[in-house]
Amino acid sequence: LRARVAAVESALQRGERPANVVALDAIELQVPIRPGKIMAIGKNYADHAKETGVAAFEKPRIVFKMPSSICDPEALVPIPHDIVKMDFEAELVVMIGDFVHKSPEIDALRHVAGYAALNDLSARELQFDINPAQTTFAKSMDGFCPLGPYMVTPDEVPDPQALDIECWVNGQRMQDGSTKTMIFGVQKLVSYCSQFMTLLPGDVITTGTPPGVGLGIKKNGKPAPVFLKPGDVMTVGIEGLGVQTQRVIAYRKG
């Protein structure tokens, strides 16, 4: 693989088109990884916690997205049957590269294989409108985890706490944040999760979302949530990690 990469880089430097290389817009990108575990960190940006009406947590709050929720970065995402509060969340994903068990914080980043963008879609009525709340179900419905378009290796991301992150819906920018405002950074999250379970190669941690999700939208100073509907187009982009776009479609029985 290294020899192949070196050959491609050499051809590009000479101004040549490498053999067996096609234009990016001529292919359809699929998810860069199929994770065994998807650990989601709740309310990891203080402004997002505030817009949902809770105080910032003193320790990371972990919930899970099931691996069956994964879909391609350019997928058509159906609104599940009976769900009317489907919401978007732009997030930075951390991909684990080896076996991690009780890692000290100082060593945590050496276990990272790469980073990617993710849209942490959520069914808010399952998360907030029922008792007991079913947050894992709310975040694990089919198609609720568009991941990609790339896995970018750590040598290309010198500081995961200095990345701009955005989400657009129908051309309107809804989220505009930076990973520098995370309550708990990547290093802390990898270490913390590894205290409770062994992290395996291919596992991912979704690190929370900045403010601006549909649940937190306000109009004239009052809450006026705006949830996704068929035909909406979501675009999530993170500095240096590429852009993903999904179109929401209506529920189709069967």
DOSE-142316 format. One record per residue (C-alpha): residue in three letters; residue number from 1; z, x, y. Coordinates in pm, whole numbers, plus 50000, padded with zeros to 5 digits. Layout:
% DOSE-142316
<node><residu>ala</residu><num>NUM</num><c3>Z</c3><c1>X</c1><c2>Y</c2></node>
...
//
This chain:
% DOSE-142316
<node><residu>leu</residu><num>1</num><c3>50000</c3><c1>50000</c1><c2>50000</c2></node>
<node><residu>arg</residu><num>2</num><c3>50089</c3><c1>50280</c1><c2>50240</c2></node>
<node><residu>ala</residu><num>3</num><c3>49756</c3><c1>50449</c1><c2>50172</c2></node>
<node><residu>arg</residu><num>4</num><c3>49574</c3><c1>50122</c1><c2>50239</c2></node>
<node><residu>val</residu><num>5</num><c3>49759</c3><c1>50071</c1><c2>50568</c2></node>
<node><residu>ala</residu><num>6</num><c3>49683</c3><c1>50429</c1><c2>50671</c2></node>
<node><residu>ala</residu><num>7</num><c3>49313</c3><c1>50379</c1><c2>50596</c2></node>
<node><residu>val</residu><num>8</num><c3>49302</c3><c1>50060</c1><c2>50804</c2></node>
<node><residu>glu</residu><num>9</num><c3>49480</c3><c1>50224</c1><c2>51096</c2></node>
<node><residu>ser</residu><num>10</num><c3>49244</c3><c1>50523</c1><c2>51081</c2></node>
<node><residu>ala</residu><num>11</num><c3>48935</c3><c1>50297</c1><c2>51087</c2></node>
<node><residu>leu</residu><num>12</num><c3>49071</c3><c1>50100</c1><c2>51383</c2></node>
<node><residu>gln</residu><num>13</num><c3>49140</c3><c1>50420</c1><c2>51575</c2></node>
<node><residu>arg</residu><num>14</num><c3>48775</c3><c1>50518</c1><c2>51523</c2></node>
<node><residu>gly</residu><num>15</num><c3>48663</c3><c1>50180</c1><c2>51653</c2></node>
<node><residu>glu</residu><num>16</num><c3>48536</c3><c1>50073</c1><c2>51310</c2></node>
<node><residu>arg</residu><num>17</num><c3>48598</c3><c1>49755</c1><c2>51117</c2></node>
<node><residu>pro</residu><num>18</num><c3>48785</c3><c1>49844</c1><c2>50798</c2></node>
<node><residu>ala</residu><num>19</num><c3>48629</c3><c1>49747</c1><c2>50467</c2></node>
<node><residu>asn</residu><num>20</num><c3>48745</c3><c1>49418</c1><c2>50313</c2></node>
<node><residu>val</residu><num>21</num><c3>48916</c3><c1>49311</c1><c2>50636</c2></node>
<node><residu>val</residu><num>22</num><c3>48853</c3><c1>48962</c1><c2>50774</c2></node>
<node><residu>ala</residu><num>23</num><c3>48935</c3><c1>48810</c1><c2>51111</c2></node>
<node><residu>leu</residu><num>24</num><c3>49278</c3><c1>48647</c1><c2>51132</c2></node>
<node><residu>asp</residu><num>25</num><c3>49134</c3><c1>48319</c1><c2>51260</c2></node>
<node><residu>ala</residu><num>26</num><c3>48913</c3><c1>48299</c1><c2>50950</c2></node>
<node><residu>ile</residu><num>27</num><c3>49205</c3><c1>48259</c1><c2>50710</c2></node>
<node><residu>glu</residu><num>28</num><c3>49489</c3><c1>48015</c1><c2>50660</c2></node>
<node><residu>leu</residu><num>29</num><c3>49827</c3><c1>48188</c1><c2>50657</c2></node>
<node><residu>gln</residu><num>30</num><c3>50088</c3><c1>48076</c1><c2>50407</c2></node>
<node><residu>val</residu><num>31</num><c3>50462</c3><c1>48137</c1><c2>50412</c2></node>
<node><residu>pro</residu><num>32</num><c3>50532</c3><c1>48512</c1><c2>50400</c2></node>
<node><residu>ile</residu><num>33</num><c3>50821</c3><c1>48470</c1><c2>50153</c2></node>
<node><residu>arg</residu><num>34</num><c3>50968</c3><c1>48216</c1><c2>49911</c2></node>
<node><residu>pro</residu><num>35</num><c3>51344</c3><c1>48257</c1><c2>49957</c2></node>
<node><residu>gly</residu><num>36</num><c3>51609</c3><c1>48196</c1><c2>49695</c2></node>
<node><residu>lys</residu><num>37</num><c3>51869</c3><c1>48096</c1><c2>49955</c2></node>
<node><residu>ile</residu><num>38</num><c3>51825</c3><c1>47967</c1><c2>50310</c2></node>
<node><residu>met</residu><num>39</num><c3>52151</c3><c1>48006</c1><c2>50502</c2></node>
<node><residu>ala</residu><num>40</num><c3>52144</c3><c1>47822</c1><c2>50835</c2></node>
<node><residu>ile</residu><num>41</num><c3>52384</c3><c1>47910</c1><c2>51116</c2></node>
<node><residu>gly</residu><num>42</num><c3>52494</c3><c1>47607</c1><c2>51316</c2></node>
<node><residu>lys</residu><num>43</num><c3>52528</c3><c1>47603</c1><c2>51695</c2></node>
<node><residu>asn</residu><num>44</num><c3>52495</c3><c1>47979</c1><c2>51741</c2></node>
<node><residu>tyr</residu><num>45</num><c3>52396</c3><c1>47951</c1><c2>52108</c2></node>
<node><residu>ala</residu><num>46</num><c3>52672</c3><c1>47834</c1><c2>52341</c2></node>
<node><residu>asp</residu><num>47</num><c3>52432</c3><c1>47628</c1><c2>52556</c2></node>
<node><residu>his</residu><num>48</num><c3>52302</c3><c1>47447</c1><c2>52249</c2></node>
<node><residu>ala</residu><num>49</num><c3>52657</c3><c1>47373</c1><c2>52131</c2></node>
<node><residu>lys</residu><num>50</num><c3>52730</c3><c1>47228</c1><c2>52474</c2></node>
<node><residu>glu</residu><num>51</num><c3>52424</c3><c1>47002</c1><c2>52473</c2></node>
<node><residu>thr</residu><num>52</num><c3>52536</c3><c1>46858</c1><c2>52138</c2></node>
<node><residu>gly</residu><num>53</num><c3>52885</c3><c1>46794</c1><c2>52273</c2></node>
<node><residu>val</residu><num>54</num><c3>53091</c3><c1>47054</c1><c2>52084</c2></node>
<node><residu>ala</residu><num>55</num><c3>53268</c3><c1>47375</c1><c2>52178</c2></node>
<node><residu>ala</residu><num>56</num><c3>53134</c3><c1>47709</c1><c2>52058</c2></node>
<node><residu>phe</residu><num>57</num><c3>53264</c3><c1>47804</c1><c2>51714</c2></node>
<node><residu>glu</residu><num>58</num><c3>53503</c3><c1>48096</c1><c2>51670</c2></node>
<node><residu>lys</residu><num>59</num><c3>53333</c3><c1>48197</c1><c2>51344</c2></node>
<node><residu>pro</residu><num>60</num><c3>52979</c3><c1>48138</c1><c2>51216</c2></node>
<node><residu>arg</residu><num>61</num><c3>52926</c3><c1>47792</c1><c2>51069</c2></node>
<node><residu>ile</residu><num>62</num><c3>52704</c3><c1>47804</c1><c2>50763</c2></node>
<node><residu>val</residu><num>63</num><c3>52502</c3><c1>47516</c1><c2>50618</c2></node>
<node><residu>phe</residu><num>64</num><c3>52210</c3><c1>47533</c1><c2>50378</c2></node>
<node><residu>lys</residu><num>65</num><c3>51846</c3><c1>47437</c1><c2>50379</c2></node>
<node><residu>met</residu><num>66</num><c3>51707</c3><c1>47395</c1><c2>50030</c2></node>
<node><residu>pro</residu><num>67</num><c3>51414</c3><c1>47624</c1><c2>49937</c2></node>
<node><residu>ser</residu><num>68</num><c3>51204</c3><c1>47315</c1><c2>49855</c2></node>
<node><residu>ser</residu><num>69</num><c3>51189</c3><c1>47240</c1><c2>50230</c2></node>
<node><residu>ile</residu><num>70</num><c3>50972</c3><c1>47549</c1><c2>50295</c2></node>
<node><residu>cys</residu><num>71</num><c3>50618</c3><c1>47488</c1><c2>50416</c2></node>
<node><residu>asp</residu><num>72</num><c3>50335</c3><c1>47692</c1><c2>50567</c2></node>
<node><residu>pro</residu><num>73</num><c3>50345</c3><c1>47783</c1><c2>50937</c2></node>
<node><residu>glu</residu><num>74</num><c3>50042</c3><c1>47565</c1><c2>51019</c2></node>
<node><residu>ala</residu><num>75</num><c3>50142</c3><c1>47270</c1><c2>50801</c2></node>
<node><residu>leu</residu><num>76</num><c3>50108</c3><c1>46897</c1><c2>50851</c2></node>
<node><residu>val</residu><num>77</num><c3>50468</c3><c1>46775</c1><c2>50842</c2></node>
<node><residu>pro</residu><num>78</num><c3>50530</c3><c1>46411</c1><c2>50742</c2></node>
<node><residu>ile</residu><num>79</num><c3>50817</c3><c1>46214</c1><c2>50894</c2></node>
<node><residu>pro</residu><num>80</num><c3>51026</c3><c1>46112</c1><c2>50592</c2></node>
<node><residu>his</residu><num>81</num><c3>51062</c3><c1>45744</c1><c2>50504</c2></node>
<node><residu>asp</residu><num>82</num><c3>51328</c3><c1>45568</c1><c2>50716</c2></node>
<node><residu>ile</residu><num>83</num><c3>51383</c3><c1>45875</c1><c2>50940</c2></node>
<node><residu>val</residu><num>84</num><c3>51344</c3><c1>45805</c1><c2>51313</c2></node>
<node><residu>lys</residu><num>85</num><c3>51540</c3><c1>46097</c1><c2>51462</c2></node>
<node><residu>met</residu><num>86</num><c3>51336</c3><c1>46395</c1><c2>51348</c2></node>
<node><residu>asp</residu><num>87</num><c3>51408</c3><c1>46693</c1><c2>51573</c2></node>
<node><residu>phe</residu><num>88</num><c3>51272</c3><c1>47046</c1><c2>51625</c2></node>
<node><residu>glu</residu><num>89</num><c3>51461</c3><c1>47378</c1><c2>51647</c2></node>
<node><residu>ala</residu><num>90</num><c3>51299</c3><c1>47715</c1><c2>51713</c2></node>
<node><residu>glu</residu><num>91</num><c3>51488</c3><c1>47989</c1><c2>51532</c2></node>
<node><residu>leu</residu><num>92</num><c3>51480</c3><c1>48358</c1><c2>51445</c2></node>
<node><residu>val</residu><num>93</num><c3>51489</c3><c1>48422</c1><c2>51071</c2></node>
<node><residu>val</residu><num>94</num><c3>51640</c3><c1>48732</c1><c2>50910</c2></node>
<node><residu>met</residu><num>95</num><c3>51496</c3><c1>48829</c1><c2>50571</c2></node>
<node><residu>ile</residu><num>96</num><c3>51716</c3><c1>49021</c1><c2>50329</c2></node>
<node><residu>gly</residu><num>97</num><c3>51566</c3><c1>49324</c1><c2>50155</c2></node>
<node><residu>asp</residu><num>98</num><c3>51821</c3><c1>49423</c1><c2>49889</c2></node>
<node><residu>phe</residu><num>99</num><c3>52146</c3><c1>49321</c1><c2>49723</c2></node>
<node><residu>val</residu><num>100</num><c3>52423</c3><c1>49280</c1><c2>49981</c2></node>
<node><residu>his</residu><num>101</num><c3>52787</c3><c1>49223</c1><c2>49887</c2></node>
<node><residu>lys</residu><num>102</num><c3>53067</c3><c1>49243</c1><c2>50144</c2></node>
<node><residu>ser</residu><num>103</num><c3>52871</c3><c1>49466</c1><c2>50378</c2></node>
<node><residu>pro</residu><num>104</num><c3>53059</c3><c1>49604</c1><c2>50679</c2></node>
<node><residu>glu</residu><num>105</num><c3>52900</c3><c1>49509</c1><c2>51008</c2></node>
<node><residu>ile</residu><num>106</num><c3>52807</c3><c1>49868</c1><c2>51090</c2></node>
<node><residu>asp</residu><num>107</num><c3>52578</c3><c1>49884</c1><c2>50783</c2></node>
<node><residu>ala</residu><num>108</num><c3>52444</c3><c1>49528</c1><c2>50789</c2></node>
<node><residu>leu</residu><num>109</num><c3>52108</c3><c1>49587</c1><c2>50959</c2></node>
<node><residu>arg</residu><num>110</num><c3>51995</c3><c1>49837</c1><c2>50694</c2></node>
<node><residu>his</residu><num>111</num><c3>51977</c3><c1>49545</c1><c2>50450</c2></node>
<node><residu>val</residu><num>112</num><c3>51721</c3><c1>49358</c1><c2>50662</c2></node>
<node><residu>ala</residu><num>113</num><c3>51364</c3><c1>49357</c1><c2>50528</c2></node>
<node><residu>gly</residu><num>114</num><c3>51213</c3><c1>49178</c1><c2>50825</c2></node>
<node><residu>tyr</residu><num>115</num><c3>51214</c3><c1>48899</c1><c2>51079</c2></node>
<node><residu>ala</residu><num>116</num><c3>51011</c3><c1>48581</c1><c2>51126</c2></node>
<node><residu>ala</residu><num>117</num><c3>50993</c3><c1>48258</c1><c2>51325</c2></node>
<node><residu>leu</residu><num>118</num><c3>51108</c3><c1>47926</c1><c2>51181</c2></node>
<node><residu>asn</residu><num>119</num><c3>51115</c3><c1>47563</c1><c2>51290</c2></node>
<node><residu>asp</residu><num>120</num><c3>51445</c3><c1>47423</c1><c2>51162</c2></node>
<node><residu>leu</residu><num>121</num><c3>51346</c3><c1>47058</c1><c2>51147</c2></node>
<node><residu>ser</residu><num>122</num><c3>51635</c3><c1>46814</c1><c2>51118</c2></node>
<node><residu>ala</residu><num>123</num><c3>51691</c3><c1>46442</c1><c2>51057</c2></node>
<node><residu>arg</residu><num>124</num><c3>51960</c3><c1>46376</c1><c2>51315</c2></node>
<node><residu>glu</residu><num>125</num><c3>52074</c3><c1>46038</c1><c2>51180</c2></node>
<node><residu>leu</residu><num>126</num><c3>52187</c3><c1>46212</c1><c2>50859</c2></node>
<node><residu>gln</residu><num>127</num><c3>52358</c3><c1>46482</c1><c2>51062</c2></node>
<node><residu>phe</residu><num>128</num><c3>52539</c3><c1>46278</c1><c2>51329</c2></node>
<node><residu>asp</residu><num>129</num><c3>52516</c3><c1>45903</c1><c2>51263</c2></node>
<node><residu>ile</residu><num>130</num><c3>52682</c3><c1>45871</c1><c2>50923</c2></node>
<node><residu>asn</residu><num>131</num><c3>53024</c3><c1>45955</c1><c2>50780</c2></node>
<node><residu>pro</residu><num>132</num><c3>53051</c3><c1>46192</c1><c2>50608</c2></node>
<node><residu>ala</residu><num>133</num><c3>52774</c3><c1>46387</c1><c2>50774</c2></node>
<node><residu>gln</residu><num>134</num><c3>52503</c3><c1>46516</c1><c2>50541</c2></node>
<node><residu>thr</residu><num>135</num><c3>52381</c3><c1>46821</c1><c2>50732</c2></node>
<node><residu>thr</residu><num>136</num><c3>52227</c3><c1>46993</c1><c2>50430</c2></node>
<node><residu>phe</residu><num>137</num><c3>52027</c3><c1>46681</c1><c2>50346</c2></node>
<node><residu>ala</residu><num>138</num><c3>51931</c3><c1>46645</c1><c2>50714</c2></node>
<node><residu>lys</residu><num>139</num><c3>51777</c3><c1>46992</c1><c2>50712</c2></node>
<node><residu>ser</residu><num>140</num><c3>51633</c3><c1>47002</c1><c2>50360</c2></node>
<node><residu>met</residu><num>141</num><c3>51376</c3><c1>46725</c1><c2>50350</c2></node>
<node><residu>asp</residu><num>142</num><c3>51025</c3><c1>46814</c1><c2>50235</c2></node>
<node><residu>gly</residu><num>143</num><c3>50835</c3><c1>47012</c1><c2>50499</c2></node>
<node><residu>phe</residu><num>144</num><c3>51143</c3><c1>47071</c1><c2>50716</c2></node>
<node><residu>cys</residu><num>145</num><c3>51119</c3><c1>47451</c1><c2>50707</c2></node>
<node><residu>pro</residu><num>146</num><c3>50789</c3><c1>47586</c1><c2>50849</c2></node>
<node><residu>leu</residu><num>147</num><c3>50821</c3><c1>47965</c1><c2>50816</c2></node>
<node><residu>gly</residu><num>148</num><c3>50599</c3><c1>48241</c1><c2>50954</c2></node>
<node><residu>pro</residu><num>149</num><c3>50328</c3><c1>48326</c1><c2>51034</c2></node>
<node><residu>tyr</residu><num>150</num><c3>50442</c3><c1>48680</c1><c2>50952</c2></node>
<node><residu>met</residu><num>151</num><c3>50732</c3><c1>48885</c1><c2>50824</c2></node>
<node><residu>val</residu><num>152</num><c3>50768</c3><c1>49166</c1><c2>51077</c2></node>
<node><residu>thr</residu><num>153</num><c3>50948</c3><c1>49476</c1><c2>50952</c2></node>
<node><residu>pro</residu><num>154</num><c3>51250</c3><c1>49619</c1><c2>51138</c2></node>
<node><residu>asp</residu><num>155</num><c3>51058</c3><c1>49923</c1><c2>51264</c2></node>
<node><residu>glu</residu><num>156</num><c3>50857</c3><c1>49678</c1><c2>51476</c2></node>
<node><residu>val</residu><num>157</num><c3>51170</c3><c1>49497</c1><c2>51599</c2></node>
<node><residu>pro</residu><num>158</num><c3>51395</c3><c1>49765</c1><c2>51747</c2></node>
<node><residu>asp</residu><num>159</num><c3>51646</c3><c1>49511</c1><c2>51881</c2></node>
<node><residu>pro</residu><num>160</num><c3>51666</c3><c1>49163</c1><c2>51724</c2></node>
<node><residu>gln</residu><num>161</num><c3>51901</c3><c1>49064</c1><c2>52006</c2></node>
<node><residu>ala</residu><num>162</num><c3>51634</c3><c1>49104</c1><c2>52272</c2></node>
<node><residu>leu</residu><num>163</num><c3>51363</c3><c1>48856</c1><c2>52170</c2></node>
<node><residu>asp</residu><num>164</num><c3>51232</c3><c1>48565</c1><c2>52376</c2></node>
<node><residu>ile</residu><num>165</num><c3>51209</c3><c1>48241</c1><c2>52178</c2></node>
<node><residu>glu</residu><num>166</num><c3>51022</c3><c1>47923</c1><c2>52274</c2></node>
<node><residu>cys</residu><num>167</num><c3>50927</c3><c1>47583</c1><c2>52139</c2></node>
<node><residu>trp</residu><num>168</num><c3>50654</c3><c1>47360</c1><c2>52284</c2></node>
<node><residu>val</residu><num>169</num><c3>50591</c3><c1>46995</c1><c2>52196</c2></node>
<node><residu>asn</residu><num>170</num><c3>50256</c3><c1>46849</c1><c2>52297</c2></node>
<node><residu>gly</residu><num>171</num><c3>50205</c3><c1>47135</c1><c2>52539</c2></node>
<node><residu>gln</residu><num>172</num><c3>50540</c3><c1>47089</c1><c2>52712</c2></node>
<node><residu>arg</residu><num>173</num><c3>50788</c3><c1>47374</c1><c2>52683</c2></node>
<node><residu>met</residu><num>174</num><c3>51109</c3><c1>47229</c1><c2>52543</c2></node>
<node><residu>gln</residu><num>175</num><c3>51300</c3><c1>47545</c1><c2>52449</c2></node>
<node><residu>asp</residu><num>176</num><c3>51299</c3><c1>47873</c1><c2>52640</c2></node>
<node><residu>gly</residu><num>177</num><c3>51572</c3><c1>48111</c1><c2>52532</c2></node>
<node><residu>ser</residu><num>178</num><c3>51653</c3><c1>48462</c1><c2>52418</c2></node>
<node><residu>thr</residu><num>179</num><c3>51828</c3><c1>48595</c1><c2>52111</c2></node>
<node><residu>lys</residu><num>180</num><c3>52049</c3><c1>48799</c1><c2>52346</c2></node>
<node><residu>thr</residu><num>181</num><c3>52249</c3><c1>48480</c1><c2>52409</c2></node>
<node><residu>met</residu><num>182</num><c3>52347</c3><c1>48430</c1><c2>52044</c2></node>
<node><residu>ile</residu><num>183</num><c3>52720</c3><c1>48389</c1><c2>51991</c2></node>
<node><residu>phe</residu><num>184</num><c3>52700</c3><c1>48587</c1><c2>51667</c2></node>
<node><residu>gly</residu><num>185</num><c3>52424</c3><c1>48847</c1><c2>51639</c2></node>
<node><residu>val</residu><num>186</num><c3>52215</c3><c1>48939</c1><c2>51337</c2></node>
<node><residu>gln</residu><num>187</num><c3>52443</c3><c1>49227</c1><c2>51237</c2></node>
<node><residu>lys</residu><num>188</num><c3>52748</c3><c1>48999</c1><c2>51233</c2></node>
<node><residu>leu</residu><num>189</num><c3>52570</c3><c1>48721</c1><c2>51045</c2></node>
<node><residu>val</residu><num>190</num><c3>52443</c3><c1>48941</c1><c2>50762</c2></node>
<node><residu>ser</residu><num>191</num><c3>52786</c3><c1>49093</c1><c2>50717</c2></node>
<node><residu>tyr</residu><num>192</num><c3>52966</c3><c1>48759</c1><c2>50741</c2></node>
<node><residu>cys</residu><num>193</num><c3>52746</c3><c1>48578</c1><c2>50489</c2></node>
<node><residu>ser</residu><num>194</num><c3>52780</c3><c1>48867</c1><c2>50243</c2></node>
<node><residu>gln</residu><num>195</num><c3>53159</c3><c1>48826</c1><c2>50240</c2></node>
<node><residu>phe</residu><num>196</num><c3>53126</c3><c1>48493</c1><c2>50058</c2></node>
<node><residu>met</residu><num>197</num><c3>52821</c3><c1>48541</c1><c2>49836</c2></node>
<node><residu>thr</residu><num>198</num><c3>52593</c3><c1>48820</c1><c2>49725</c2></node>
<node><residu>leu</residu><num>199</num><c3>52274</c3><c1>48816</c1><c2>49929</c2></node>
<node><residu>leu</residu><num>200</num><c3>51963</c3><c1>48880</c1><c2>49719</c2></node>
<node><residu>pro</residu><num>201</num><c3>51624</c3><c1>49027</c1><c2>49809</c2></node>
<node><residu>gly</residu><num>202</num><c3>51420</c3><c1>48749</c1><c2>49966</c2></node>
<node><residu>asp</residu><num>203</num><c3>51714</c3><c1>48541</c1><c2>50088</c2></node>
<node><residu>val</residu><num>204</num><c3>51693</c3><c1>48437</c1><c2>50452</c2></node>
<node><residu>ile</residu><num>205</num><c3>51937</c3><c1>48357</c1><c2>50731</c2></node>
<node><residu>thr</residu><num>206</num><c3>51826</c3><c1>48125</c1><c2>51009</c2></node>
<node><residu>thr</residu><num>207</num><c3>52022</c3><c1>48229</c1><c2>51315</c2></node>
<node><residu>gly</residu><num>208</num><c3>52053</c3><c1>47913</c1><c2>51524</c2></node>
<node><residu>thr</residu><num>209</num><c3>51853</c3><c1>47761</c1><c2>51806</c2></node>
<node><residu>pro</residu><num>210</num><c3>51871</c3><c1>47788</c1><c2>52187</c2></node>
<node><residu>pro</residu><num>211</num><c3>51914</c3><c1>47473</c1><c2>52401</c2></node>
<node><residu>gly</residu><num>212</num><c3>51639</c3><c1>47220</c1><c2>52463</c2></node>
<node><residu>val</residu><num>213</num><c3>51615</c3><c1>47035</c1><c2>52131</c2></node>
<node><residu>gly</residu><num>214</num><c3>51525</c3><c1>46667</c1><c2>52139</c2></node>
<node><residu>leu</residu><num>215</num><c3>51885</c3><c1>46561</c1><c2>52087</c2></node>
<node><residu>gly</residu><num>216</num><c3>51993</c3><c1>46741</c1><c2>52403</c2></node>
<node><residu>ile</residu><num>217</num><c3>51725</c3><c1>46617</c1><c2>52642</c2></node>
<node><residu>lys</residu><num>218</num><c3>51865</c3><c1>46448</c1><c2>52951</c2></node>
<node><residu>lys</residu><num>219</num><c3>51706</c3><c1>46218</c1><c2>53207</c2></node>
<node><residu>asn</residu><num>220</num><c3>51872</c3><c1>46155</c1><c2>53543</c2></node>
<node><residu>gly</residu><num>221</num><c3>52178</c3><c1>46338</c1><c2>53415</c2></node>
<node><residu>lys</residu><num>222</num><c3>52222</c3><c1>46110</c1><c2>53115</c2></node>
<node><residu>pro</residu><num>223</num><c3>52135</c3><c1>46174</c1><c2>52750</c2></node>
<node><residu>ala</residu><num>224</num><c3>51788</c3><c1>46047</c1><c2>52665</c2></node>
<node><residu>pro</residu><num>225</num><c3>51697</c3><c1>46196</c1><c2>52326</c2></node>
<node><residu>val</residu><num>226</num><c3>51329</c3><c1>46243</c1><c2>52254</c2></node>
<node><residu>phe</residu><num>227</num><c3>51251</c3><c1>46266</c1><c2>51884</c2></node>
<node><residu>leu</residu><num>228</num><c3>50927</c3><c1>46353</c1><c2>51707</c2></node>
<node><residu>lys</residu><num>229</num><c3>50663</c3><c1>46092</c1><c2>51626</c2></node>
<node><residu>pro</residu><num>230</num><c3>50330</c3><c1>46096</c1><c2>51440</c2></node>
<node><residu>gly</residu><num>231</num><c3>50068</c3><c1>46295</c1><c2>51626</c2></node>
<node><residu>asp</residu><num>232</num><c3>50313</c3><c1>46529</c1><c2>51798</c2></node>
<node><residu>val</residu><num>233</num><c3>50224</c3><c1>46898</c1><c2>51788</c2></node>
<node><residu>met</residu><num>234</num><c3>50503</c3><c1>47158</c1><c2>51774</c2></node>
<node><residu>thr</residu><num>235</num><c3>50453</c3><c1>47525</c1><c2>51856</c2></node>
<node><residu>val</residu><num>236</num><c3>50724</c3><c1>47784</c1><c2>51794</c2></node>
<node><residu>gly</residu><num>237</num><c3>50684</c3><c1>48141</c1><c2>51915</c2></node>
<node><residu>ile</residu><num>238</num><c3>50913</c3><c1>48445</c1><c2>51913</c2></node>
<node><residu>glu</residu><num>239</num><c3>50835</c3><c1>48764</c1><c2>52098</c2></node>
<node><residu>gly</residu><num>240</num><c3>50659</c3><c1>49007</c1><c2>51863</c2></node>
<node><residu>leu</residu><num>241</num><c3>50682</c3><c1>48772</c1><c2>51563</c2></node>
<node><residu>gly</residu><num>242</num><c3>50381</c3><c1>48550</c1><c2>51622</c2></node>
<node><residu>val</residu><num>243</num><c3>50330</c3><c1>48179</c1><c2>51677</c2></node>
<node><residu>gln</residu><num>244</num><c3>50335</c3><c1>47884</c1><c2>51437</c2></node>
<node><residu>thr</residu><num>245</num><c3>50208</c3><c1>47531</c1><c2>51501</c2></node>
<node><residu>gln</residu><num>246</num><c3>50265</c3><c1>47208</c1><c2>51307</c2></node>
<node><residu>arg</residu><num>247</num><c3>50137</c3><c1>46854</c1><c2>51354</c2></node>
<node><residu>val</residu><num>248</num><c3>50366</c3><c1>46563</c1><c2>51271</c2></node>
<node><residu>ile</residu><num>249</num><c3>50211</c3><c1>46291</c1><c2>51056</c2></node>
<node><residu>ala</residu><num>250</num><c3>50329</c3><c1>45949</c1><c2>50944</c2></node>
<node><residu>tyr</residu><num>251</num><c3>50515</c3><c1>45897</c1><c2>50619</c2></node>
<node><residu>arg</residu><num>252</num><c3>50282</c3><c1>45834</c1><c2>50330</c2></node>
<node><residu>lys</residu><num>253</num><c3>50430</c3><c1>45655</c1><c2>50031</c2></node>
<node><residu>gly</residu><num>254</num><c3>50389</c3><c1>45846</c1><c2>49709</c2></node>
//
